[in-house]
């Protein structure tokens, strides 16, 4: 009796497995029913279905990953991939005359993708401005990022760049390495494209 019960249970499991496999996608179900109606045993049917799924998945993934050689489109994609997600190392701050871009030891460019790790806010920067001496923490906390409100404590100064997040602010005139100012908790948050 126990063998008959086990056989009945395994048949019901196989039937439920077959039903699950047959209810996948429309195109796949056509292939599955063709395989299932060949008259072979259920184990062979399931093995064929799994093999068919594995092969079609491999072919689909392989064609997605195959690069198109000697194509101008693929060359453009490669260059965008190279610049996508790069970070400045080291991170530079600078006045309004310093160019923006990805900062390296060779190419000393000021980072325009700064983020503060203390307040988790984007660092804003304004060319040809500097912060008034009366600025304080509450001023930035209450007025960031609205330029119209911030402008009340900004002074025009050619060549200067005013940086600020919600908790820290600096007026910079010359190119400096961010690591020189230990109080700043600003990091490059990656340059896109």
C-alpha positions as CSV (number, residue, x, y, z in Angstrom):
1,X,0.0,0.0,0.0
2,X,2.8,2.4,0.8
3,X,4.4,1.9,-2.7
4,X,1.0,2.6,-4.3
5,X,0.6,5.7,-2.2
6,X,4.2,6.9,-3.1
7,X,3.5,6.2,-6.8
8,X,0.3,8.1,-6.6
9,X,2.0,11.1,-4.8
10,X,4.9,11.2,-7.3
11,X,2.4,11.1,-10.2
12,X,0.4,14.0,-8.7
13,X,3.7,15.9,-8.2
14,X,4.7,15.3,-11.8
15,X,1.2,16.3,-13.0
16,X,1.5,19.6,-11.0
17,X,5.0,20.2,-12.3
18,X,3.7,19.6,-15.8
19,X,0.8,22.0,-15.2
20,X,3.2,24.7,-13.9
21,X,5.5,24.3,-16.9
22,X,2.6,24.4,-19.4
23,X,1.4,27.7,-17.9
24,X,4.6,29.7,-18.7
25,X,4.7,32.0,-21.7
26,X,2.5,31.6,-24.7
27,X,5.4,30.7,-27.1
28,X,7.0,28.4,-24.6
29,X,3.8,26.6,-24.0
30,X,3.5,25.7,-27.7
31,X,6.9,24.0,-27.5
32,X,6.1,22.3,-24.2
33,X,2.9,20.8,-25.5
34,X,4.7,19.5,-28.6
35,X,7.3,17.8,-26.5
36,X,4.7,16.5,-24.0
37,X,2.6,14.9,-26.8
38,X,5.4,12.9,-28.3
39,X,4.4,9.9,-26.2
40,X,7.7,9.7,-24.2
41,X,7.8,9.3,-20.5
42,X,7.2,12.2,-18.2
43,X,10.8,12.4,-16.9
44,X,12.1,12.7,-20.5
45,X,9.5,15.3,-21.2
46,X,10.6,17.4,-18.3
47,X,14.3,17.0,-19.2
48,X,13.5,18.1,-22.7
49,X,11.7,21.1,-21.5
50,X,14.5,22.1,-19.2
51,X,17.1,21.6,-21.9
52,X,15.0,23.7,-24.3
53,X,14.6,26.5,-21.8
54,X,18.3,26.5,-21.0
55,X,19.3,26.6,-24.7
56,X,16.9,29.5,-25.5
57,X,18.0,31.5,-22.4
58,X,21.7,31.0,-23.4
59,X,21.1,32.1,-27.0
60,X,19.1,35.1,-25.9
61,X,21.8,36.2,-23.4
62,X,24.6,35.5,-25.8
63,X,23.2,37.7,-28.5
64,X,22.7,40.5,-26.0
65,X,26.3,40.3,-24.9
66,X,28.0,39.9,-28.3
67,X,29.7,43.2,-29.3
68,X,29.2,44.6,-32.7
69,X,32.7,44.9,-34.1
70,X,33.8,47.7,-36.4
71,X,30.6,49.7,-35.8
72,X,30.6,53.4,-35.0
73,X,27.7,52.8,-32.7
74,X,29.6,50.3,-30.6
75,X,32.6,52.7,-30.4
76,X,30.3,55.4,-29.1
77,X,28.9,53.0,-26.5
78,X,32.4,52.1,-25.3
79,X,33.4,55.7,-24.7
80,X,30.2,56.4,-22.8
81,X,30.8,53.3,-20.7
82,X,34.3,54.4,-19.9
83,X,33.1,57.8,-18.5
84,X,29.9,56.5,-16.8
85,X,30.2,56.3,-13.1
86,X,33.7,57.7,-12.6
87,X,34.7,59.4,-9.5
88,X,37.2,62.2,-8.9
89,X,40.5,61.1,-7.3
90,X,41.6,63.4,-5.7
91,X,38.6,65.7,-5.4
92,X,39.4,69.4,-6.2
93,X,37.6,72.6,-5.3
94,X,38.4,75.8,-7.1
95,X,37.4,79.3,-8.2
96,X,35.2,80.2,-11.1
97,X,38.2,80.1,-13.5
98,X,38.9,76.4,-12.7
99,X,37.2,74.0,-15.2
100,X,34.6,71.4,-14.1
101,X,35.1,67.7,-14.7
102,X,36.6,64.5,-13.3
103,X,39.6,65.5,-11.2
104,X,42.7,63.4,-11.4
105,X,46.4,64.0,-10.5
106,X,47.0,64.8,-14.2
107,X,43.8,66.6,-15.0
108,X,43.1,69.0,-12.0
109,X,39.4,69.8,-12.6
110,X,36.9,70.9,-10.0
111,X,34.2,68.4,-9.1
112,X,30.7,69.5,-9.9
113,X,29.1,66.3,-8.5
114,X,29.8,66.8,-4.8
115,X,27.7,65.4,-2.0
116,X,28.0,65.9,1.7
117,X,28.2,62.7,3.8
118,X,27.2,64.6,7.0
119,X,23.8,66.0,5.8
120,X,23.4,63.8,2.7
121,X,22.7,66.8,0.6
122,X,24.1,67.8,-2.8
123,X,26.8,70.5,-2.7
124,X,25.7,73.5,-4.7
125,X,28.2,75.9,-6.2
126,X,27.9,79.5,-7.6
127,X,30.5,81.1,-9.8
128,X,31.7,84.6,-9.1
129,X,30.2,84.7,-5.6
130,X,31.5,84.3,-2.1
131,X,29.7,83.8,1.2
132,X,29.2,86.7,3.6
133,X,31.0,86.4,7.0
134,X,27.6,86.4,8.8
135,X,26.5,83.0,7.3
136,X,25.8,80.4,9.9
137,X,24.5,76.8,10.0
138,X,20.8,77.8,10.5
139,X,20.9,80.0,7.4
140,X,21.9,77.1,5.2
141,X,19.7,74.6,6.9
142,X,16.7,76.8,6.3
143,X,17.4,78.2,2.9
144,X,19.1,75.5,0.9
145,X,18.7,75.0,-2.1
146,X,16.8,78.1,-3.1
147,X,19.1,80.6,-4.8
148,X,16.8,83.6,-4.2
149,X,17.1,83.0,-0.4
150,X,20.8,82.2,-0.5
151,X,21.6,85.3,-2.5
152,X,20.8,87.5,0.5
153,X,24.2,86.4,2.0
154,X,26.2,86.2,-1.2
155,X,28.8,88.8,-2.3
156,X,29.8,89.2,-5.9
157,X,33.5,88.5,-6.3
158,X,35.1,87.7,-9.7
159,X,37.1,84.5,-9.8
160,X,35.5,83.1,-6.6
161,X,33.2,80.2,-6.3
162,X,30.7,79.7,-3.4
163,X,30.1,76.1,-2.3
164,X,27.5,75.0,0.2
165,X,25.4,72.0,1.4
166,X,23.0,72.2,4.3
167,X,25.6,72.0,7.0
168,X,28.9,73.5,5.6
169,X,29.9,76.3,3.2
170,X,33.1,77.6,1.7
171,X,34.3,80.4,-0.6
172,X,37.1,79.2,-2.8
173,X,39.4,81.2,-5.1
174,X,42.3,78.9,-5.9
175,X,42.4,75.2,-6.8
176,X,42.7,73.1,-3.7
177,X,42.6,69.4,-2.9
178,X,39.5,68.6,-0.8
179,X,41.6,66.4,1.6
180,X,43.4,69.6,2.7
181,X,40.3,70.7,4.6
182,X,39.6,68.0,7.1
183,X,36.3,69.7,8.3
184,X,34.6,69.2,4.9
185,X,32.8,65.9,4.5
186,X,32.2,66.3,0.8
187,X,32.7,63.4,-1.7
188,X,32.4,63.0,-5.4
189,X,29.1,61.2,-6.1
190,X,30.1,60.0,-9.6
191,X,30.1,61.7,-12.9
192,X,27.6,60.5,-15.5
193,X,28.4,60.4,-19.2
